[in-house]
Amino acid sequence: MRLAQPVDYIVLVFYFILMIGVGVYFSRFSRSVRDYFAGGNRIPWWVSGISLYMTNFSAWTFTAAAGFIYHSSWYGVIYISSGIVTYFIGALLTAKRWRRSRVLSPIEYTQTRFNRQTQQLLGWVISLNFILSAGAQLSATCKFLAPLFGIDLDLLIIITGVVILIYTFLGGLWGVMITDFLQFVILLSITLIVSPLSLSLIGGVKGLLEKSPALVFEHIYNNVHYDFHFLVAIYLIGIFGIASGASQRFYSVVDEKSALKVGILASILSFAQPLLFAIPPLVARIIWPDLTQVDFFKKFFQPNDLVYLAVALKFLPVGLIGLLMSAMLAATMSTLSSVYNYVGSIITRDIYLSLLNPSASEAKQFKFGRIISLVLGLIVIIEALIYIHSEFGIFNIMTTFFTLFNIPVIIPLTFGLISKRIPRWGAFLSIIWGLAVGAMARFVAGWSMGLQVYIAAISTFAVLMLSYKIRQLYLSKRKTLYFVSFIVSVFYLLIFALNITGEVVPAKIIILIVGSFALGFSLVYSNRFIKEEPTDRDVIENFFKRIETPVDVVEEVYGKGEKEVSTFPLLGAIIILIGVLIPFLSFVGGSKRDIFIFFAVSVIYIIFGGLMVYYGRKAELKFKRYLEFARANKQK
């Protein structure tokens, strides 16, 4: 196995310079809050679709997820293939609605659709979830790169975190979206080489099917239980997560049809998941059944996380190892950049503007958003320094945050866009219920993550959809509501107490009793803080009238005299240039197979660059004709 050589470092440095340069270039297009956080609603749908697909991949995919696939085999393949279903269904649910919502932040609409208290609660919960998870992403990246760099892991985390922060800070959503496409090409070129070559180690696809263990739905990974219910929970969270959490990709495009195409494209790209990401760890399980007996893994903590790297190093020639390092950084840069923009938009518009400085000018909001991005980056670096030394493991850290925080947030956000039945105060209590029930099930009763998600999802949805009836009982039949609250309290207490896993201690029982009755009677006492306005129903009707109103592209996107920003032919030319330069790495030396690999990667770059130039220019001409036609009709 080869480690990084001087040529690999040159490739990596060139990549960093390119990414920062792209961020600086596109900072020209971030002249306002809407440009910085929503791309001015002028992002092409295919770029936004690739960006959505790339957002869910980082070095965590190649380390923690690869280690999980190594351990669980086909069970892990089903897990990593969830995007095929979740992107498609999630987009069908809300893509058009998000674009018509005409918002900058994914929960900005809650101040109208729900109320200010709900808006603030959602803002803090989403921000906490994303920032905690981002630390795991960064630690995974540096764990992957550490064996190649041969430098201190903590120092590597600091350097990598700062570089990722710089280009996000400069470019806003334009910088994130554009570099996502370039990162997509880098990632695809490497995985297209590593996956088929790794199959040659075990006799091809036939050998993989014959030698891999059979599908099993029960696994213990780093002392955490995974089963069939976990997979169902991941798909459930994925669907509603895309429906609510992919909002920035949906409303950054010009119209509703483009928004739907974003999700469909991401779903189609997800069919490549088992081919591009799952094959190398499956092969590693066959050729290295015991990692403790392999020299490469002996010196590393939790070596499962490095199986993808080990397989890749068996094939990649000098120079392309640097490209592999770039691919890891590329995927992580995509994820963390999206987090900084997403959370930054929440804090700027939904916390800073609503609570701290309601009269802030757009210039102040813009400045504050950039400062927040900087602070968030520093927090993530500190988290990564803590996570990297945890015995719990990066995969378990990520799944713990993912299953705990997502359901209580994504269900109200999704159904708030879909259903008029939900009153403005309904989401606040449902979020608290989802968080509390999930935490009690997981950390007190000791349930598996799958069962935790089930009960949290059911509880959140039930409180959300029944919130209006609960309010009516409070106003007209309060004694009945007290009785219902008591029954609900006993019901949850019995469910938890009779199904505790592990040792039953008095502390657990006390927490379950207090927690169950606090939740039950919150149905009564939360109503004391509800402030109903006579105009609430009209506000909701007006909100859905906006959702039902198609986007007028001419007036809303280009009505201020702005013109289509044509940047993709330029980026395509850059990709072609990289493709032309890659074969020159073969002069460094290598076997005939190495030379073949160089030229194969080069062809991939040139093809994608050429397609980007062609379709970028075609889209520009098509939009120009459409705009002229639309304006001519409007003048008649």
PLY file of the C-alpha trace (Angstrom):
ply
format ascii 1.0
element vertex 636
property float x
property float y
property float z
element edge 635
property int vertex1
property int vertex2
end_header
0.00 0.00 0.00
1.39 3.39 -1.03
1.22 6.48 1.14
1.13 10.10 0.03
4.15 11.33 -1.94
5.25 14.91 -2.82
3.22 14.76 -6.04
0.09 13.95 -4.02
0.65 17.01 -1.85
1.02 19.15 -4.97
-2.33 17.84 -6.25
-3.94 18.51 -2.88
-2.58 22.06 -2.61
-3.75 22.77 -6.16
-7.21 21.56 -5.19
-7.35 23.80 -2.11
-6.28 26.83 -4.15
-8.95 26.03 -6.72
-11.70 25.72 -4.10
-10.78 28.97 -2.37
-10.52 30.69 -5.74
-14.02 29.54 -6.68
-15.31 30.84 -3.34
-13.70 34.24 -3.91
-15.00 34.42 -7.48
-18.59 33.66 -6.51
-18.53 36.05 -3.57
-19.21 38.64 -6.30
-22.70 37.17 -6.68
-23.45 37.31 -2.93
-24.41 40.96 -2.71
-27.43 40.45 -0.46
-28.94 38.11 2.10
-31.04 36.42 -0.62
-27.97 35.87 -2.79
-25.88 34.60 0.12
-28.41 32.10 1.48
-30.68 31.32 -1.51
-28.38 31.86 -4.49
-30.67 34.63 -5.69
-33.11 31.88 -6.81
-30.97 31.52 -9.95
-29.23 28.18 -9.33
-29.78 25.72 -12.25
-31.78 22.68 -11.11
-29.13 20.15 -12.16
-26.46 21.94 -10.13
-28.79 22.14 -7.13
-29.68 18.43 -7.55
-26.04 17.39 -7.55
-25.45 19.67 -4.59
-28.32 18.03 -2.70
-26.88 14.61 -3.45
-23.38 15.66 -2.39
-24.60 17.32 0.82
-25.22 13.91 2.37
-21.72 12.64 1.73
-18.46 13.41 3.42
-15.45 11.49 4.65
-17.91 9.95 7.12
-19.25 7.95 4.16
-15.77 6.60 3.43
-14.79 6.01 7.06
-17.61 5.43 9.58
-20.21 4.24 7.05
-17.64 2.08 5.25
-16.66 0.56 8.60
-20.31 -0.18 9.32
-20.72 -1.89 5.92
-17.55 -3.91 6.60
-19.09 -5.09 9.86
-22.72 -5.64 8.75
-22.26 -6.48 5.03
-25.53 -6.36 3.02
-27.40 -4.79 5.94
-25.09 -1.80 5.62
-25.66 -1.70 1.85
-29.42 -1.34 2.42
-28.68 1.43 4.90
-26.48 3.45 2.53
-28.92 3.05 -0.39
-31.78 4.89 1.34
-31.45 7.99 -0.86
-33.04 6.19 -3.79
-36.35 6.26 -1.94
-36.00 9.25 0.38
-34.99 11.88 -2.19
-37.83 10.94 -4.52
-40.65 10.75 -1.99
-39.39 13.72 0.00
-39.30 15.91 -3.12
-42.79 14.81 -4.15
-44.09 15.90 -0.76
-42.75 19.44 -0.54
-40.36 20.54 -3.32
-42.94 22.69 -5.15
-44.35 24.01 -1.89
-40.92 25.13 -0.68
-40.27 27.05 -3.87
-43.64 28.77 -3.65
-43.09 29.61 0.01
-40.66 32.32 -1.17
-38.51 32.12 1.96
-34.77 32.33 2.63
-34.59 30.08 5.68
-36.17 26.60 5.87
-38.09 27.58 8.99
-38.62 31.26 8.27
-42.18 30.43 7.36
-42.91 29.18 10.90
-43.29 32.73 12.18
-46.36 32.96 9.95
-47.48 29.36 9.68
-47.00 28.66 13.38
-45.88 31.34 15.86
-42.77 33.07 17.08
-42.19 30.66 19.97
-42.22 27.72 17.57
-39.87 29.55 15.22
-37.30 30.11 17.95
-37.54 26.55 19.27
-37.09 25.04 15.81
-34.17 27.34 15.13
-32.27 26.27 18.23
-33.02 22.54 17.87
-32.01 22.40 14.20
-28.90 24.45 14.83
-27.86 22.22 17.73
-28.40 19.04 15.71
-26.49 20.22 12.66
-23.56 21.65 14.56
-23.14 18.57 16.79
-23.23 16.30 13.73
-20.81 18.51 11.78
-18.11 17.80 14.34
-18.39 14.10 13.58
-18.09 14.83 9.85
-14.89 16.79 10.32
-13.34 14.19 12.64
-14.10 11.47 10.07
-12.34 13.45 7.36
-9.19 13.89 9.38
-9.18 10.28 10.51
-9.17 9.27 6.85
-6.40 11.68 5.93
-4.15 11.14 8.96
-2.55 7.88 7.68
-1.74 9.64 4.41
-0.36 12.87 5.85
1.52 11.30 8.73
0.96 14.36 10.94
-0.71 14.87 14.30
-4.44 14.19 14.06
-5.47 17.15 16.24
-3.39 19.56 14.15
-4.91 18.13 10.97
-8.43 18.78 12.32
-7.60 22.43 12.97
-6.03 23.00 9.55
-8.82 21.24 7.65
-11.58 22.98 9.58
-10.12 26.41 8.90
-9.73 25.79 5.15
-13.32 24.52 4.84
-14.54 27.57 6.72
-12.68 30.04 4.50
-14.31 29.09 1.22
-17.79 28.86 2.78
-17.31 32.24 4.43
-16.38 33.84 1.12
-18.87 32.38 -1.30
-22.23 31.93 0.41
-24.66 29.51 -1.27
-23.28 30.31 -4.73
-19.84 29.11 -3.61
-21.31 25.98 -2.03
-23.44 25.07 -5.05
-20.73 25.61 -7.65
-17.97 23.80 -5.80
-20.40 20.95 -5.10
-20.43 20.19 -8.82
-16.65 20.17 -9.06
-16.48 17.99 -5.95
-19.02 15.63 -7.53
-16.71 15.07 -10.51
-13.71 14.43 -8.24
-15.66 11.98 -6.08
-17.13 10.15 -9.05
-13.79 9.77 -10.85
-12.12 8.14 -7.86
-14.97 5.81 -6.92
-15.42 4.70 -10.54
-11.80 3.52 -10.47
-11.60 2.00 -6.97
-14.86 0.00 -7.01
-14.32 -2.09 -10.19
-10.61 -2.63 -9.45
-11.41 -3.84 -5.94
-13.65 -6.54 -7.40
-10.60 -7.97 -9.20
-9.25 -9.01 -5.79
-12.09 -11.50 -5.23
-12.99 -12.75 -8.71
-15.45 -10.07 -9.78
-19.13 -9.72 -8.99
-19.57 -13.49 -8.85
-16.90 -13.75 -6.18
-18.50 -10.93 -4.19
-21.89 -12.64 -4.17
-20.46 -16.06 -3.33
-18.05 -15.00 -0.60
-20.02 -12.27 1.17
-22.00 -13.25 4.28
-25.76 -13.63 3.95
-28.05 -10.72 4.81
-28.69 -10.56 8.57
-30.86 -7.93 10.30
-29.33 -8.14 13.79
-25.97 -6.52 14.50
-24.03 -5.24 17.50
-21.58 -2.51 16.46
-19.39 -0.89 19.12
-21.89 -2.05 21.76
-24.89 -0.53 19.93
-27.75 -2.72 18.67
-28.89 -2.39 15.04
-31.88 -4.27 13.62
-34.61 -4.18 10.99
-36.39 -1.40 12.85
-33.31 0.80 12.53
-33.44 0.54 8.74
-37.14 1.44 8.67
-36.40 4.38 10.95
-33.58 5.61 8.68
-35.84 5.53 5.62
-38.64 7.26 7.55
-36.33 10.02 8.79
-34.82 10.30 5.32
-38.16 10.93 3.61
-39.34 13.61 6.01
-35.79 14.92 6.34
-35.61 15.63 2.61
-39.15 17.02 2.62
-38.16 19.58 5.25
-34.36 19.74 5.33
-33.64 20.02 1.59
-35.58 23.26 1.44
-32.55 25.41 0.59
-31.88 23.33 -2.51
-35.56 23.53 -3.51
-36.08 27.27 -3.13
-32.72 28.28 -4.63
-33.92 27.40 -8.17
-36.11 29.50 -10.43
-39.49 27.75 -10.25
-41.54 24.79 -8.98
-40.74 22.38 -11.81
-37.05 22.97 -11.28
-37.47 22.32 -7.55
-39.04 18.92 -8.21
-36.29 18.05 -10.68
-33.74 18.71 -7.94
-35.09 15.85 -5.80
-35.61 13.47 -8.72
-32.03 13.96 -9.90
-30.68 13.30 -6.40
-32.76 10.09 -6.27
-31.40 8.90 -9.62
-27.82 9.61 -8.55
-28.42 7.54 -5.40
-28.69 4.36 -7.47
-24.90 4.57 -7.68
-24.57 4.26 -3.88
-24.09 0.49 -3.58
-21.78 0.46 -6.62
-19.55 3.38 -5.72
-19.38 3.26 -1.94
-20.36 -0.21 -0.73
-18.20 -2.50 -2.90
-14.75 -1.64 -1.43
-15.75 -2.34 2.22
-17.54 -5.54 1.15
-14.35 -6.63 -0.62
-12.30 -5.68 2.44
-14.41 -7.99 4.62
-13.56 -10.89 2.31
-9.82 -10.29 1.91
-9.24 -9.10 5.50
-11.67 -10.98 7.79
-9.56 -10.07 10.84
-8.14 -6.54 10.69
-6.01 -7.07 13.78
-3.83 -9.42 11.74
-3.16 -6.87 8.97
-0.12 -4.63 9.48
-1.74 -1.53 8.01
-4.54 -1.55 10.62
-2.61 -2.57 13.74
-1.60 0.95 14.78
-5.03 2.56 14.36
-7.86 3.01 16.84
-11.11 1.43 15.50
-9.53 0.21 12.22
-12.91 -0.59 10.61
-13.14 3.07 9.66
-10.11 2.78 7.38
-11.06 -0.20 5.18
-12.07 1.96 2.19
-8.75 3.79 2.35
-6.81 0.54 2.58
-8.52 -0.91 -0.50
-8.03 2.30 -2.48
-4.31 2.41 -1.65
-3.84 -1.00 -3.22
-4.63 0.46 -6.65
-4.25 4.21 -6.90
-0.93 5.42 -8.38
1.09 8.35 -7.11
-0.78 11.55 -7.90
-4.22 10.00 -7.71
-3.73 9.41 -4.00
-3.72 13.20 -3.81
-6.91 13.20 -5.84
-8.39 10.70 -3.36
-7.46 13.02 -0.52
-9.13 15.82 -2.46
-12.27 13.69 -2.90
-12.54 13.19 0.85
-12.10 16.88 1.47
-14.50 17.69 -1.37
-17.36 15.65 0.08
-16.81 17.03 3.58
-16.52 20.58 2.31
-19.90 20.14 0.65
-21.55 18.90 3.84
-20.00 21.39 6.26
-20.47 24.33 3.90
-24.17 23.49 3.63
-24.40 23.26 7.42
-22.78 26.66 7.91
-25.12 28.27 5.36
-28.19 26.44 6.66
-27.59 27.21 10.33
-26.32 30.67 9.51
-29.57 31.50 7.71
-31.58 30.24 10.69
-29.66 32.26 13.25
-29.53 35.40 11.08
-33.14 35.53 9.94
-35.01 33.58 12.61
-33.11 34.42 15.79
-31.03 37.57 15.24
-33.65 39.46 13.23
-36.65 38.23 15.23
-35.26 38.52 18.76
-32.04 40.52 18.95
-32.33 43.24 16.32
-35.73 43.40 14.54
-34.82 46.68 12.83
-31.49 45.46 11.43
-30.78 46.57 7.88
-29.99 44.02 5.17
-26.34 45.06 5.32
-26.21 44.30 9.05
-27.94 40.95 8.52
-25.45 40.08 5.81
-22.50 40.98 8.01
-23.94 39.08 10.98
-24.51 35.99 8.80
-20.85 35.89 7.82
-19.70 36.33 11.42
-22.00 33.48 12.51
-20.51 31.22 9.83
-17.07 31.92 11.27
-18.16 31.16 14.84
-19.89 27.95 13.75
-16.73 26.76 12.03
-14.67 27.25 15.18
-17.24 25.36 17.28
-17.18 22.41 14.85
-13.38 22.23 15.05
-13.54 21.95 18.86
-16.19 19.21 18.62
-14.09 17.20 16.17
-11.14 17.32 18.57
-13.37 15.70 21.20
-15.10 13.13 18.98
-11.95 11.76 17.41
-10.81 10.32 20.75
-14.20 8.84 21.72
-14.51 5.06 22.12
-18.19 5.31 21.16
-17.17 5.56 17.51
-17.95 8.12 14.81
-20.77 6.06 13.28
-22.61 5.67 16.57
-22.17 9.35 17.41
-23.74 10.35 14.10
-26.67 7.94 14.30
-27.40 8.98 17.89
-27.77 12.64 16.91
-29.59 11.73 13.71
-32.29 9.65 15.36
-32.76 11.88 18.41
-33.08 15.36 16.91
-34.59 14.83 13.47
-38.05 13.35 13.99
-39.38 16.03 16.41
-38.39 18.73 13.90
-39.00 17.30 10.44
-42.55 16.10 11.07
-43.92 19.55 12.08
-41.93 21.28 9.31
-43.22 18.89 6.67
-46.87 18.79 7.68
-46.89 22.51 8.36
-46.47 22.94 4.61
-49.10 20.33 3.76
-51.99 20.59 6.22
-54.19 23.58 7.10
-55.63 21.71 10.09
-52.62 22.39 12.25
-53.11 25.57 14.33
-50.33 28.08 14.79
-49.51 26.84 18.28
-49.62 23.12 17.41
-45.99 22.52 16.49
-44.38 23.85 19.68
-45.70 21.17 22.02
-45.25 18.39 19.44
-41.53 19.21 19.15
-41.07 19.05 22.91
-42.96 15.77 23.02
-40.86 14.23 20.27
-37.58 15.22 21.92
-38.64 14.11 25.41
-40.20 10.80 24.35
-37.22 9.94 22.16
-34.72 10.74 24.91
-36.64 8.72 27.49
-36.96 5.73 25.17
-33.30 5.72 24.18
-31.38 6.82 27.26
-33.65 5.79 30.14
-35.65 2.79 28.93
-32.71 1.62 26.81
-34.65 0.95 23.59
-32.96 0.44 20.25
-32.73 3.42 17.91
-35.40 1.99 15.61
-38.01 1.66 18.36
-37.00 5.06 19.71
-37.77 6.65 16.34
-41.12 4.83 16.10
-42.48 6.13 19.40
-41.03 9.61 18.89
-42.58 9.85 15.41
-46.00 8.62 16.54
-46.00 10.96 19.55
-44.89 14.00 17.56
-47.45 13.41 14.80
-50.30 12.70 17.22
-49.78 15.85 19.30
-49.33 17.91 16.14
-52.51 16.75 14.40
-54.65 16.69 17.58
-53.49 20.07 18.87
-56.68 21.86 17.80
-58.94 19.31 19.50
-56.80 19.47 22.64
-57.31 23.23 22.68
-61.05 22.85 22.34
-61.15 20.44 25.26
-59.17 22.89 27.36
-61.62 25.71 26.60
-64.89 23.81 26.92
-64.30 20.49 28.73
-61.24 20.98 30.93
-62.07 18.14 33.32
-62.21 15.77 30.39
-58.79 16.96 29.29
-57.40 16.35 32.79
-58.72 12.79 32.62
-57.24 12.29 29.14
-53.90 13.65 30.37
-53.89 11.19 33.26
-54.62 8.26 30.93
-51.88 9.38 28.54
-49.41 9.65 31.45
-50.17 6.15 32.70
-50.03 4.80 29.15
-46.54 6.11 28.50
-45.31 5.08 31.95
-46.48 1.50 31.39
-44.96 1.35 27.88
-41.56 2.47 29.16
-41.53 0.72 32.55
-42.62 -2.66 31.21
-40.08 -2.57 28.39
-36.89 -1.39 30.07
-33.80 -3.10 28.71
-30.76 -3.62 30.87
-30.61 -3.19 34.61
-33.73 -1.78 36.29
-32.66 0.77 38.90
-34.78 3.18 41.01
-33.35 6.22 39.21
-34.73 5.01 35.87
-38.19 4.38 37.34
-38.27 7.83 38.95
-37.26 9.55 35.70
-39.88 7.60 33.77
-42.64 8.44 36.27
-41.80 12.14 36.36
-41.27 12.33 32.61
-44.47 10.48 31.69
-46.71 12.58 33.93
-44.98 15.80 32.90
-45.68 14.96 29.27
-49.24 13.87 29.92
-50.26 16.97 31.84
-48.41 19.26 29.47
-51.50 18.78 27.29
-53.33 20.85 29.90
-50.81 23.34 31.21
-49.25 24.25 27.86
-52.62 25.74 26.89
-52.18 28.45 29.52
-49.38 29.96 27.42
-51.21 29.87 24.10
-52.04 33.33 22.80
-54.81 33.14 20.26
-55.42 36.01 17.89
-58.67 36.61 15.98
-56.64 36.78 12.78
-54.89 33.40 13.22
-57.14 31.58 10.77
-56.79 34.35 8.20
-53.01 34.24 8.54
-52.98 30.51 7.82
-55.31 30.94 4.85
-53.09 33.66 3.41
-50.04 31.48 3.92
-51.56 28.62 1.95
-52.77 31.03 -0.69
-49.12 31.93 -1.24
-48.20 28.24 -1.34
-50.86 27.70 -4.01
-49.69 30.66 -6.13
-47.21 29.74 -8.89
-43.90 31.58 -9.01
-43.74 34.41 -11.54
-40.13 33.97 -12.69
-39.97 37.23 -14.64
-41.26 39.38 -11.78
-39.91 37.55 -8.73
-36.52 36.34 -9.92
-35.50 38.79 -12.64
-37.92 41.62 -12.00
-35.21 43.92 -10.65
-33.29 44.00 -13.90
-30.87 41.21 -13.00
-29.76 38.88 -15.71
-28.93 35.19 -15.81
-25.51 34.48 -14.31
-23.64 32.30 -16.79
-20.81 30.66 -14.87
-21.05 26.98 -15.65
-19.28 27.05 -19.03
-16.32 28.58 -17.21
-16.38 25.89 -14.52
-16.73 23.23 -17.23
-13.61 24.61 -18.91
-11.74 24.35 -15.60
-12.78 20.71 -15.27
-11.62 19.99 -18.84
-8.28 21.64 -18.06
-7.83 19.41 -15.01
-8.66 16.38 -17.15
-6.03 17.38 -19.70
-3.37 17.81 -17.00
-4.01 14.51 -15.16
-2.24 12.24 -17.75
0.96 14.20 -17.16
1.10 12.60 -13.70
2.07 9.37 -15.45
5.50 10.88 -16.10
6.18 10.51 -12.40
6.36 6.78 -13.00
4.19 3.75 -12.66
3.04 0.53 -14.24
0.93 0.16 -17.36
-2.10 -0.20 -15.09
-1.26 3.11 -13.44
-1.05 4.83 -16.81
-4.43 3.34 -17.78
-5.93 4.66 -14.55
-4.57 8.15 -15.22
-6.13 8.25 -18.66
-9.44 6.79 -17.43
-9.75 9.52 -14.81
-8.78 12.10 -17.42
-11.57 10.95 -19.75
-14.13 11.22 -16.93
-13.10 14.83 -16.28
-13.13 15.83 -19.92
-16.57 14.27 -20.50
-18.15 16.00 -17.51
-16.45 19.29 -18.30
-17.63 19.14 -21.90
-21.21 18.37 -20.83
-21.13 21.29 -18.41
-19.93 23.70 -21.09
-22.53 22.46 -23.58
-25.55 22.41 -21.28
-24.48 25.59 -19.50
-24.51 27.53 -22.77
-27.69 25.80 -23.92
-29.48 26.66 -20.68
-28.33 30.27 -20.97
-29.71 30.64 -24.52
-32.95 28.86 -23.65
-33.57 31.06 -20.65
-32.77 34.20 -22.61
-35.36 33.28 -25.25
-37.90 32.42 -22.55
-37.33 35.72 -20.75
-37.71 37.78 -23.92
-40.91 35.93 -24.83
-42.40 36.33 -21.35
-41.64 40.04 -21.19
-43.07 40.60 -24.68
-46.33 38.91 -23.68
-46.52 40.95 -20.50
-46.26 44.22 -22.41
-49.25 43.34 -24.63
0 1
1 2
2 3
3 4
4 5
5 6
6 7
7 8
8 9
9 10
10 11
11 12
12 13
13 14
14 15
15 16
16 17
17 18
18 19
19 20
20 21
21 22
22 23
23 24
24 25
25 26
26 27
27 28
28 29
29 30
30 31
31 32
32 33
33 34
34 35
35 36
36 37
37 38
38 39
39 40
40 41
41 42
42 43
43 44
44 45
45 46
46 47
47 48
48 49
49 50
50 51
51 52
52 53
53 54
54 55
55 56
56 57
57 58
58 59
59 60
60 61
61 62
62 63
63 64
64 65
65 66
66 67
67 68
68 69
69 70
70 71
71 72
72 73
73 74
74 75
75 76
76 77
77 78
78 79
79 80
80 81
81 82
82 83
83 84
84 85
85 86
86 87
87 88
88 89
89 90
90 91
91 92
92 93
93 94
94 95
95 96
96 97
97 98
98 99
99 100
100 101
101 102
102 103
103 104
104 105
105 106
106 107
107 108
108 109
109 110
110 111
111 112
112 113
113 114
114 115
115 116
116 117
117 118
118 119
119 120
120 121
121 122
122 123
123 124
124 125
125 126
126 127
127 128
128 129
129 130
130 131
131 132
132 133
133 134
134 135
135 136
136 137
137 138
138 139
139 140
140 141
141 142
142 143
143 144
144 145
145 146
146 147
147 148
148 149
149 150
150 151
151 152
152 153
153 154
154 155
155 156
156 157
157 158
158 159
159 160
160 161
161 162
162 163
163 164
164 165
165 166
166 167
167 168
168 169
169 170
170 171
171 172
172 173
173 174
174 175
175 176
176 177
177 178
178 179
179 180
180 181
181 182
182 183
183 184
184 185
185 186
186 187
187 188
188 189
189 190
190 191
191 192
192 193
193 194
194 195
195 196
196 197
197 198
198 199
199 200
200 201
201 202
202 203
203 204
204 205
205 206
206 207
207 208
208 209
209 210
210 211
211 212
212 213
213 214
214 215
215 216
216 217
217 218
218 219
219 220
220 221
221 222
222 223
223 224
224 225
225 226
226 227
227 228
228 229
229 230
230 231
231 232
232 233
233 234
234 235
235 236
236 237
237 238
238 239
239 240
240 241
241 242
242 243
243 244
244 245
245 246
246 247
247 248
248 249
249 250
250 251
251 252
252 253
253 254
254 255
255 256
256 257
257 258
258 259
259 260
260 261
261 262
262 263
263 264
264 265
265 266
266 267
267 268
268 269
269 270
270 271
271 272
272 273
273 274
274 275
275 276
276 277
277 278
278 279
279 280
280 281
281 282
282 283
283 284
284 285
285 286
286 287
287 288
288 289
289 290
290 291
291 292
292 293
293 294
294 295
295 296
296 297
297 298
298 299
299 300
300 301
301 302
302 303
303 304
304 305
305 306
306 307
307 308
308 309
309 310
310 311
311 312
312 313
313 314
314 315
315 316
316 317
317 318
318 319
319 320
320 321
321 322
322 323
323 324
324 325
325 326
326 327
327 328
328 329
329 330
330 331
331 332
332 333
333 334
334 335
335 336
336 337
337 338
338 339
339 340
340 341
341 342
342 343
343 344
344 345
345 346
346 347
347 348
348 349
349 350
350 351
351 352
352 353
353 354
354 355
355 356
356 357
357 358
358 359
359 360
360 361
361 362
362 363
363 364
364 365
365 366
366 367
367 368
368 369
369 370
370 371
371 372
372 373
373 374
374 375
375 376
376 377
377 378
378 379
379 380
380 381
381 382
382 383
383 384
384 385
385 386
386 387
387 388
388 389
389 390
390 391
391 392
392 393
393 394
394 395
395 396
396 397
397 398
398 399
399 400
400 401
401 402
402 403
403 404
404 405
405 406
406 407
407 408
408 409
409 410
410 411
411 412
412 413
413 414
414 415
415 416
416 417
417 418
418 419
419 420
420 421
421 422
422 423
423 424
424 425
425 426
426 427
427 428
428 429
429 430
430 431
431 432
432 433
433 434
434 435
435 436
436 437
437 438
438 439
439 440
440 441
441 442
442 443
443 444
444 445
445 446
446 447
447 448
448 449
449 450
450 451
451 452
452 453
453 454
454 455
455 456
456 457
457 458
458 459
459 460
460 461
461 462
462 463
463 464
464 465
465 466
466 467
467 468
468 469
469 470
470 471
471 472
472 473
473 474
474 475
475 476
476 477
477 478
478 479
479 480
480 481
481 482
482 483
483 484
484 485
485 486
486 487
487 488
488 489
489 490
490 491
491 492
492 493
493 494
494 495
495 496
496 497
497 498
498 499
499 500
500 501
501 502
502 503
503 504
504 505
505 506
506 507
507 508
508 509
509 510
510 511
511 512
512 513
513 514
514 515
515 516
516 517
517 518
518 519
519 520
520 521
521 522
522 523
523 524
524 525
525 526
526 527
527 528
528 529
529 530
530 531
531 532
532 533
533 534
534 535
535 536
536 537
537 538
538 539
539 540
540 541
541 542
542 543
543 544
544 545
545 546
546 547
547 548
548 549
549 550
550 551
551 552
552 553
553 554
554 555
555 556
556 557
557 558
558 559
559 560
560 561
561 562
562 563
563 564
564 565
565 566
566 567
567 568
568 569
569 570
570 571
571 572
572 573
573 574
574 575
575 576
576 577
577 578
578 579
579 580
580 581
581 582
582 583
583 584
584 585
585 586
586 587
587 588
588 589
589 590
590 591
591 592
592 593
593 594
594 595
595 596
596 597
597 598
598 599
599 600
600 601
601 602
602 603
603 604
604 605
605 606
606 607
607 608
608 609
609 610
610 611
611 612
612 613
613 614
614 615
615 616
616 617
617 618
618 619
619 620
620 621
621 622
622 623
623 624
624 625
625 626
626 627
627 628
628 629
629 630
630 631
631 632
632 633
633 634
634 635
